[in-house]
Amino acid sequence: MQTKTKALILGVIVSAWLLSGAMAQQAQESQPHISIVQKWLSSGHADSSSSSFTHWDGEEEIPGSCATCHSGEGFRDFWGFDDSAAGTVDHPVVPGGVVDCDTCHADGAGDIEAVIFPSGMRVSKPGSTATCLTCHQGRQSGSALPVATADGGDDSVNPELRFINPHYAVAGAMLQGSLVGGGYQYPGRSYMGRFTHVPPFSTCTDCHDPHALEVEVASCGRCHGTNDPRAIRTSAGDYDGDGDRETGIQAEIDKLSATLLEAIEVYSAEVTQTTIAYSTNYPYFMIAEGQENAGRPYASWTPRLLRAAYNYKFVISDAGAYAHNPHYAIQLLHDSITDLSTVTGARYQIGERPN
């Protein structure tokens, strides 16, 4: 079945489901329902052609650990909204579903007591953010790094090490900062906890349209004087060391991210003798061009290199880090750059570290 046909049928089914309960109501009440469906159909949650939902095409079922977030059916199973045991997906979930209406609107979604993150840390009484935090937390945490790198010295290549991928869409972990430990936090350093905003903008749907998922930029502009959220800055620090304190905080994050990637490349070349390169696609970190086995997954990891690479991927995996928790992102970048440079002696342009 063609993707467009599937999407059309899906839209008709959902529209009929939403509107069926309104048939007995006055006609003017149906328009909001139609608008909600249209918004949802335009969102990534409904995009049945996305690799987020097609990755398992041709397979009998979606693995349980993936089905929780890549299928509305799996999400309801995980939380026990289908009368199954909560905390696990305990029945097969076939491919083809999306994040549908009942994913967030199922009975019981508003009663979730706590969301547990990959670190084992929990956010209690999450309220309306529970459904968002369940899936936008990544699949790994910074606490996985000390476990994986316990054997050997910080700068010794360990052929058994492999890249630890924090996964995608880590906004919830970024937002909570050190409260859930999504990034690798260097010993002896302090890290930002949950990023707090003014009370009217303290939950996910205060800033994002709950159905279209887009940022409500008009709300940002009313206080910050710009319709470009990436241009917003509320702190005066020069974090990337370029002397410009007027650019948006995302510009600081972008520049520090680029600096960290440079530091990763320099360290790999000098310490492991195999230069690393980053790709936006799996396996993410590969052997750089001009090296033997160029393009193959990078396998010359040292513990120090793996920690920095994890933090790089964690920060860039949240395109909204500038709003979710900019100082936490900057702290992770700063500390990773500094740690690598203690070995290579390379000097990088970085500014002050937020406290």
N, C-alpha and C positions, 0 to 999 in steps of 0.2 A: 504494500500500500504506500502510495506516495506521501511524503511528509506533509505537504499542504492539505491533502485530503484528510489525513489523520488529525491535523490541527483543527480543521473545519468541523469534523465530526465531534471531536472533543469539546469544541466550543458550543456546539448545538446541544450536546448532552448536558453540559454544566449549566447553560442558560436555561434549559428546560427545568433542571432540578431546582435552580434558584427561584425561578418564576412560578413554579407549581404552587408554592405556598402562598403566593400573592394573588392568585386568581380570584379569590373571594374578596380581596381588598379593592379599594378604589383604584381606577386606572392610573391616576397620577402617581401612585406609590410605586409603580413598576419601573419607572425610569431610573431611579437610583440603583436598582438591582442590575439593570442592563449596563449602566456605567461601570459598576464594580466588575462585572464579567469582562467587559471590554478592556479595562485596565489590567486585569489579571492575565488575559490572553496576550497582552503586549509585553508581559514580564518574562524574565528568565525562568521563573517558577513554572510557567506553562509551556515553555519551548520544548516540545517533544522531539525536535530535531537536534537539540543540544547534546553534546557528548556526555553531559551529566546524566542523561537518561538513555542514550543509545549505546553507551559503552558495553553493555551486556547483551546487545542484540545477538540472537543466535544461540544464546546460552539458556539453559533451563530455568535458572533462577539467579537473582542478585544475591551475592554473599550477604549474610546478615549484618555484618559490620558496616557495609555500604548501604544496604537497603533502608536503614534508619533515616538517612538524609536524601537519598536518591529515589525515594518512592513514598507517596503519601500513605500507602498501605503499610510499608515498613515502619514509618514513623508512628503510626497508630498502634502497631504491634509492639514497638519498643516501649511505649509509655503505657501499654495495657488498656488503651481506649477501646480495644476490640474484645475486652474481657479475658485477654491472655495475661500471663505474668509480666509485670513491668520490669524493665532493665535489660531486656534481651529480645531479639527477633527470633521467635521460636517456631515459625512456620514458613515454608517457602514463599518467596515473593517473586513473581514472574516479571521479567522486564516489560517495559512499555508504559509504566505509570509516570506521573509527574507530581510536583508538589501541588496538590489539589486543594479545594476549599476546606475539606474536612481535616487537612493536615493541621491547620491552625484553629479551625472552628469546631473541632470535635468536642463532645461533652468531656469535661475533665481537663482540657488544655489550660484553663484558668486556675486550676487547683494544684498544679505541679509545685511541690514543696521545695525542691532543690535541683539544680543542674550540676552534674559532676563533670569536671574537665579532665583531659588526658593526664594531667599531673596528679589527679586524685583529689585536688582541691575542689571545693563546692561553693556555689553561689546559692544561698538560701533565700527563700521568698522572692523569686525572680519576677513574679507577677506576669505582666503582659510580655515581658522579654523572654520568657521561658522557651517558647517555641523557636525563637531566633537563636538564642544561646545554645540550644541543643545541637544545631548543625553548623553554626558559624564559630566553631571553636578549634578547628583543625583536628588532626589525628595524632599529634605528638606534642610534647611539651619540653621545655628546657631541661627538666629533670631526667629525661632519657639520655642526655649526653654523658653525665658522669658515670652512669651504669655501663654505657657502651664503651667508654674510653678508660675504664678502670685499670686495664693492663697496659704496661709500657709507659715510657716517658712522653711528655707533652709534645716533643718534636721528633719522635721516632715513628717512621712509617710502619703502620700495622696493616698487613695485607688482608686481615680479617674485617677491617672496618669498611662500612658502606655508608653512603650519604643517608642521613635521617631527614626525611621530608616532613615538614610541618603540615603539609597538604595545602588546601586552598581555602579561600574565604574565611580567614582567621579573625574577622572583625570583632567577634565576641571576646576572644582571648586577648586581643589588643586593647579593647575597651577596659577590661578588668585588670590589665597590667600585672603587677606582682602578686595580686590577690589570687591569681590562678597560674602564674608562672609559665605563660606561653613561650616566652623567649628564654634563651640561655642567659642566666644572670650570674655574672662573675662574682666569686666569693669576695667579701669585704666591701662590696659596692651596694649603695642603696638604689632602689628602683621605685618608680611611680606606681601607686596603686590604681584603683579605678579612677578613670578620668570623669570628673564631675562638671556638669554644665549648669546653667541656670535652671531652676525647677521646671519651667514649661518645656524644656528640651532635655529630658533626662532618660527617655526610653527610645527604643529603636524607631517606633512609629511616630514619635514626636518630630523626627527629622526626615524619615522616609515615608513615602506613600505606602500604606500597608498592602496595597494590591498591585500597583504599578512598580513599586520598589524604588522609584526614582527619588532623589533628594529634593525636598521642598525648598528649592533655592530662594524663593521669594521670602520665606521666613528668615533665612540667614541675612538677606539684604536689609531687612528692616532694622536690624541692630548693627550689623557690620558694614553697612554702606556699600556692599558689592554683591552682585549676583554670581560671582565666581567663588565658590567656597574654598577653592585651593589658594585663593589670594588672601585668605583671612589669617591674621596673626594677632594673638592677644598677649604674647610675652615679648620682651624687648631684647632677649639674648641674641648674640651673633654665634649661632651654633656650628655653622659650617666654616667660619673663619674668613669669610670674604669681605667683612666689614660692612655689609649691607644688612641693616636691621629692618628694612621696609618690605622686603619680599614676603610673600605668604609663607607660612610655616612648612607647607609641602615642598617648596623650593629648597628649604634647608634639608629636609629629609631626602629629597632626590639627590642633592649634591653629596651628602654624606654616604648615601647608598652607593653612588658611583665611586667614591673614595674607598669604601670598604671593598668593593669588588677589585679595585686596583691593588689594594693591600693583599688581598687573597691571591691574586695572580703573582705578585712579586714574591710572596712567601713560598708559594708552591714551586716556583722556579728556583729559588735560592736554597730552600731547605729540602725539598723532596726530589729535586732535579727533574721533575715532570710538571710542566706548566699546565695549569687548569684553565678551562674556559666555561662560561655559563651560557646555557640555552634556556629559552622560555618553555621549551618542551622537555618531556622526559628523555633522558635521565637527568636533566638540568645541569649537572656538572660533568664535563667531559674532558678528555685529553685534548689540549689545544692543537690547532693546525701547526704543521711543521715538526710535530713530535711523532715518535713511533706509535702506531695504533691510534692516530688522531681520530677523533669522533667517537671513540668507544667510551663507555662509562669510566669516570675517573676512579682509580683504585689505589692511589698512593696517599691515602689519608694519614695524617697525624692527628692526635686528639685536638691540638690547638687549631689546626686548619678546619677540622670538622665543626668545632664550636662556632667559629666565625662564619662558615658557610651556612650553617643552620640559621644563625641570626639574620644573615643577609636574606635568605629565602623567606624567613618569617616576616620580616618587615615589608618586603616588596609584595608579599602575598595579600596585603591589605591595602588596597588602593585608597581607602579612606582613613589611613592612619593619621592624617593631618587633623581629622575631626574626632576620631575615636580615642586616641591617646598619643598625641605628638611627642610629648616628653619621654614617654616610655620607649617609643621607637628610637628617638635620638640617643637616649642613654645606651640602648643595646648597640647601636651603630658606633658610638664613641668608644665604648669599652672594647668592642671587637677590633677596631682599628688600632687602638693603643696596645692591645695584647699582642697582635701580630708584629707591630713595629718594635716591640721590646726585643724581638729575636733578629729581625732583619736590619734594624737600625735605620730603616727608611723613615723620612720625615714627611708627614702629610699635613695639608692645610685643614685643620679642624679648629673650631672655636671653643667657646666655653661649654661645659657640660651642665645641663639643667639639673637642679637638685630636687 
